Amino acid sequence: MNAEKIKEELFSIAQSGKKEILSRFFKTGKGEYGEGDLFIGVTVPQQRQLVKRHKQIPLEEIEKLLCDNHHECRLTGLFFLAELFGKTKNEQEKEFFYRFYLKNLKAVNSWDLVDLTAPQIVGAHLLNKDRERLYELAASSNFWEQRIAIVSTYSFIKKGEFSDTFRISDMLLTHPHDLIQKAVGWMLREVGKRNYEAEREFLTERYKKMPRTMLRYAIEKFEEKERLAFLKGEIE
């Protein structure tokens, strides 16, 4: 199986009308964050089923998918890479797949591409390793790389580790783009699901500096009375 055959299969299972819906949903118009991105019209479950059918393809073929102009080709390639990473027990191979992902970050250029693969590859690989690379990504001028930095910490959150999420959230606390604001708020909310007090303490010291979107995402699961108090600036 090669990249061209995978692409042919993606086109063969495209759903009528889905291409236009996805193009609008992922903001592909002029001046929007997904400007110029092309869609085939294939859903994520369909792509996952395709990957499940074929299990894996050579890495050079994955790279071809990652270089494709079509959104679904890149995401399917990333799913194949995540499959390779998840199945191997060899630490050297994991390191190789992790570095391959970082080498191809230009392909990870939409929020779904980030959210569906960064925790599974970047976050998972760095669980027991130095995490300095995340801080380099957080300091990038590319907001997709910044989103990779914060969303990758989801893997740590699931293990009860919150310090990197808090530190990177601080770096991105006043970010102007709503896709970063939502990602930071989402990760803080995930912290709160596991340790309410830790999230609340973090927010109490910073919530007045946060963009409204970030705060709303972060406090979504709070009790209504407390949520309103945060929104009104009444928490001290």
N, C-alpha and C positions, 0 to 999 in steps of 0.2 A: 504493500500500500504506500502510495506517495502523496505529496501535497496536491498535485493536480487532480488525482482521483477523489481525494477528500473534498476538494472544492467542487468538483462535479456533483458529488453526492449532496453537498449542502444546497446547491442550486436545485437539485432534483426534489428536495423535500421542502423547498420554500413554500410558504403559505400565501395564497393570493391576498393582496391588500396589506400584508404585514410589513412589507418593505416601507411603505409610506408612513405607517403608524410608528415604526421604530425610528425612522428618520426624524419625525417630529419630536418624539419622546426624548431622543438623545441630542436634540438641539443642533442640527447640522446646517442651519441657515447661516447666512453671512453675518460675521461678527459674534456668533454664538460659540460656546465652548467646543462643540463637535463639528465645527465648520468643515465641510468637504468630506466628512466620513461617508462611506458608502455602505448600504445595507442590502442583504440578499432577501431577508424575510424569514429567518429561521429562529425559533425560540431557544432559550437556554436548555430546557428539558430535551429538546430534539438534539441539540449539540452534545449533551451528556450521553444520550443514548448512542449517538454515533461513535463517541470515544469508547463507550463500553463494548460496542460491537467489534471494534478494531484493536482495542487494548492499548497498543502503542505503535508508533511509526518511528523511523530513524530520526535522529536529532537534526540532521541536515534538512529533512523534510519539514520538521516543526519550524525550523528557522525560515523556510520559504513561506509557510503560513503566516508567520509573524510579520513578514515583510509585505503581506498582501494589503491592498487598499480596502478590502471589504472587512467590516467590523467582525462579522461572524467567523471569518477565516482566522483572524488574529485570536479571538477568544477560544476557538476550538484548538488552535495550536497551543495556547496557554493551558487548556484543560489536559491536553496530551502531556505537556511538560509536568503539570502537577501530578498526573498519574504516575509518571516515571519517578518523580521525587518521592511520592508517598509509598511506593511499593518497594523501593530499595532499602536495604538495611545497612548498606555499605556507606560509611561516613564520607569517604573520598568521593563517591558518586554523588551523594547529597550536596557536597561542597561544589562539585562541578555543575550540577543542575542549578544550584543557587546562583553561581557566578554567570551561568548562561542566561538566567532570568535578568540579572542586573545588566548584562551586556546588551540586552535587547529591550531596555526600558522605553525606547521610542515607540515600541509596539503597544505598550501598556498605557494607552492614552485616552481612556474613558473611565468613568467611575465604576462601571460594572466590571471592566477588565481588572481594575485594581482590587475591588472588594472581593471578587470571586477567586483571586489567585494569590495576592500578596500575603495574607495570613497563612495560607497553606504551604507557601514556599519560603518567603523571606522570614516571616515570623516563626514558623516551625523550625527553620534551620538555626535561627539565632537564640532559641530557647536556652541553650546551655553554652552560649558563646558571647564574645565581645559584641556589643551592640552599637559601636561607634558609627557604623555605616548608616544606621537609621537617623542619627543626628545630622550627618552630612546631607542625607536626602531631605530632612526637615528644613535645612538651611538653604536648599536649592531655590532657584528662581522659577523653577518649573512646578506648577501646582499639582500636577499628577504625581511627581516624585514626592512632594510634600504629603499628598494623600496616602501614598504607599507607606511613608514613614509612620503616620499615626495609625492607619488601619492594620498594619502589620503587628501592632502591639496587642491586637485582639487575641493572638496566640498566648501572650503572657498573661493577659487578664483572665483567661480561662484557667490558668494555673495559679491564680491568686496573687499575681505579681502586678503591681500598679505603678511603680515608680517611674518607669519609662513612659507610660501613658501620660502621667502628670507632667513630666519634664518636657515632653514633646508638645503637649497641650499648651504649656506656658510659652513655648517658642512660637506657636501658631495662634495665640490667644486673641490677637486683634486682626487676624487675617481678613482681607477685604472680600475674598471670593466665597460665595455661599457653599460651594462644593467642599471647601475646607472647613468652613464653619459647621456644616452638617456632619462631616466625618469626625471632627473633634467632639461635638456634642454627643454623637452616637457612641463613641468610645467611652466617654465619661459616664454615659447612661449605663453601659455594660459594666463598668466598675461598680456603679451604684446597685446593680442587681445582685452583686456578690458582697459588697460592703458599703452599705448606705452611708455610714458615718464617714468613711474615707472620702466618698464623693462630696458629701455635704460640706465637710471641712475645706476641701479644695475650692468648691464653688463660693463659699461664704467670703473667702478672702479675695475673690477675683470677679464675681459675677457682674459687678457694676462696670467692669472694663470690657466685658464680653459683648460681641455683636448679639443682637436679639435672637437671631436664628440659632446660633450656637447654644445659647442659654435654653431656649425652648426645647431643643433636642435633648439637652442634658437632663432636664428636670421632668421630662415627659411622664415618668413613672412615679413621681412624687405624689403624695396626697394633695388633693385639690387646694386645700387651704394653704399649704406650704408653697405649692407651685405659684399661686397668686401672690403670695408674699414676696417671693423672689422676683416676679415680674414687676411688682410695684416698688421694688427697691426697699422693702421693709425688713430685710434680714440683716442682722448685725452680728 
